[in-house]
Amino acid sequence: MAENSKIEWCHHTFNPWVGCTRLSPACDHCYAEAWAKRTGQAHLWTGERRRTSASNWQQPLKWDRAAAAAGERHRVFCASLADFFDNQVPSRWRDDAWHRIAQTPHLDWMLLTKRPQNIAKMLPGSAIGAPAWGAGWPNVWLGTTIEDRARLRNLDALRTVPARVRFLSCEPLLEDLGEIDLTGIHLVIVGGESGPGARPMRAEWARAIRGQCIAAGVAYHFKQHGDWIDVDQLRHLDGWTGGPEFGRFDHCRYDQDAECLRIGKAAAGRLLDGRTWDQMPEVRP
């Protein structure tokens, strides 16, 4: 499991277990499911879950010591190959994960779920000897995925749970979300899709969310364009000189409806309107 994550908004990824079940359009081209199929573990996406090794479970303790020594807080994405609030995960595994989170106060745990309706009933309780949840543990961030307007209903489920930080992951962003009620939300992460079958994201969709975040005083993090890039963003790319139409990208696939070119994730990069957006909420332990 990754020690230094390639995901732009965290320092580490930790998977206490592996496996999930498709739930929404965001899952259609799930990288974790594709990984499971490549490694002969497709059964982990049809009901079975696999707990990771004891040595993997020791990693957060090492990260916590390193963060403490550096006088820093490090963010941990849990879980990139699963869903922390998955109904099909044995409750004792989740209890063990809560204990590990409680033992690592210098790590901020980002628990991202597509099942926010499960959070309240799966919080740690006194029965397992965990600290009272109260207004939320100081090192736990709760988040949910909102890729389209239909998933905006997940906001209310997330807001009902007390938390020090609540965040949204609008990745892959599949359409314009319209007006978003950001009450009680501290961070919004936005990104386009990459990999086989990736669907285009319009820059105006990401821009609209950015504007609402700025107006509401909510941190905004633009993760990536994904495999596709809106043609109005080409001028911001390194070495862009233009051309009769798309310059050096003339050979790339063009989606006329979305007005996007498929140039690949690396080439498309992370600039939105010429700059990066890497905001994070201020967290005090």
N, C-alpha and C positions, 0 to 999 in steps of 0.2 A: 504494500500500500504506500501511496506517495508520502514522502516526508516534506518535501518542498513542492507545493502544488503549482501546477501550471495555470490554475484558475486565477485570474487577475485580482479577484476580490478577497482572497484568503491566503494565509501563509502555509497551511497544511490541509490535507484531506484525511479523514479517518472514517473507515468503514467497520463498524462493529459486527456487521453481518452483510451478506450480499444476497440480492434477489428482490424482485418487485413484481408488480402486475400493471399492465397498461390501464390508464384511467381517463386520459383526456387527449385532445389533439397534440399537445406538447410531447406526448409519448410516442408519436407515430414513427419517429426516426431516432429513438433513444440510443445514445452512444453506449450506455451501460448494457442494454439488451444485446446490441450488436457485439460488444466485447464478450458477453457470456456465450453467444453462439460461436464466435471464433475460437473460444477456449474450451468448447465442448461442455458448456454448462447451461444450455438452453433451458433445462428443467427448472432453473432458478427463476424463470419468468412464467412458469406455469403452476405456481403454488408452493414449491419448496423454497426454503431459505437456508443459507449456510452461514454459521457463525465463523468469524475469522479467528486466526491463531492467537494463542496466549501471548506470543511475542509481539504480535501486532497491537494487542491491547496495552502493552507496556509503552508504546511509542508516545502517547500523550503525556505520560509522566516525564519523559525526557524533554519534550517540547516545553512543558511547564517550567522545568528547572532552567532551561536556556532562556526563556522569556524573563524569568525572575532575575537571573544573573545580568541580563541586558537592561533591566529596568523598563521593559516594554510589555505591551499586551499583544499577543499573537492570535489571529483569527483561525479557527478550525471549521472547515465545512464538513458536516456530518449529516447525511452520508451520501457520497457521490454515486455509489453503486446500489443504493437501496432507498427506502423511505423510513425515517426514524419512527413515524407514527403509523406504520403499516399494521393493519389488523392481524395479518398472518404471521407476525413475528412473535415468538414466545415471550410472554410478559417478563419472565426472569431475565432474558437477555437485555431488555430495555432497562430493568431495574439495575443490572450491572453497569449499563452505560451511564445511567444517572449517577451512580456512585463514582464512576471515573470522572465525570464532569465536576462533581463536588470536590474531588481530590486535586483539581487542576485550576486554582483560582486565577492564575495569570494568563489563562487562555479564554478567549471569547468564542463560545461554541455557537455556530450558525446552523440551526436545525431547520432545514428547508423541506417543506412537505407539500404534496398535492392533496393531502387529507386533513385540512385544518379543523374539520369537524371532530376529529379524534383527539386533538391536543388536550382539551380540558380533562378528559377521562383517563389520559395516559400520563399525566403529570406525576412526579414523585410524591409519595405520601409517607406519613409517619410509620406505616406498616413495614417499610423497608429500611427504616432508620435514617432516612434522608432528612435534611433540613426542611423546614416549612417553606412552601413555595411563596406564600405571601404576595408581594407585589411583583414577584419574579426574581429568580436568582440573578445576581449581578453579572454573572458570566455566561448567560444564555440569551441568545437572540432567536426569536421565533419568526419564521418566514413562510410564505406560501407562493406558489407559482400562479401567475395570471398571464396567460398567453393570448387571450381573446376576451371579447365582451361577456361571453357566457360565464367565464370564470371570475368575473368581478364579484359574483356572489360570495366568493371565498373570503373577501375582505371582512365581512361581518363576523364570520366564524373566527378569524384571526383576532379581530378587535376585542372579542369577548374574553380573551385570556390575558390576565395581567402579565406584562413582560417589560423588562428594562429597555429592550429594543425590539421593534417589530419591523420586518422588511418584506418587500415584494421582489420576486424575480420574474420580470417580464421577458423571459427567454425560453424558447424562441418566441419573439413577438410576431404574431401572425396577422394582426390587423390593427387598425386605429382603435384604441380603447375608448375614445371619447372622453367625457368628463369623469374624473376619478375622485372619489371622496378619500382624501389622504389623512383624515382625522385619525390620530393615534399611530400613524406610520412614520418611521424615522429614516428609512432608506428605501430607495427603489433602484434595482439593478435592471438594465435593459440590454438586450443583445439579440442579434440575428442568428439564424440557424446555419450550421455547417455540417459537412458530411454528406453521404449518399442521400439523395432525395431532398436536400435542403430546399426550403421555401424562402422566397425573397422577403426582405423587410424594407419598407420604404423609410427613408430618412425622416420624412415628415411625421411618421408615427412616433419615432424616438424623440423628435424635436418637441412634439406636443406634450409628451410626458415630462420632458425636461422643463418646459415652461411652467407646468403645474407644480412641479417640485420646487422650483425657485420661488414661485408665488406663495407656497405653503411653508417654506423654510425646511424642506425635506432634502436630505442628502441624495444626490443623483450620481449613479455610477454607470457609465456607458462601457460595456464589456467588449463589444465587437460588432462589426457589421455582419459577420458570418461569411459564407461563401459568395454571397451576392452583395453588390454595392449599388446604391442609387446613383444614377448617372450624374446627379447634381453634386455628388461628393467626389467625383474623379479629380477635380481641380486641386483638391487638398492633398493628393497623394504625392509622395516623394518622387521627384523626377518627372512629374507630369508636364508635358509640353503641348498637349492638345493634338489636334490633327483634323483631317477632313470630317471625322465623326468621333470615334472613340480612341484615336491615337493608337498606342501600342496594344490596346485591348480590342482592336477591331475583330480579331479572330475569336473572341469569347462569345459565349452564348448570351443572347439578349432576350429578356422577357419584356415584350412590348406593353403588356397590361400593367406590369409593375414598374416599368421604366428602370429596370435594374440589369446589370451585367454580372455574369457569374465569373469572377476573376480569382476566386479562392480566398480562404480566410486570411492567409498571411499577407497577400497583396492588398486586400480590402482594409485591413488594419483596424485601429480603434479610434481614429479621429472622427469626431462629429462636428461638422462645420469648422474644420480646421484646428481643433484642439481636443485634448483628452479631457474626460470628466471622470475623476477618480474620488469623488467625495465620499466620506464615511461619517457617520454620526459620532459625536464626541461621547466617549464612554468613561465614566468614573467608577472604579470598583467600590 
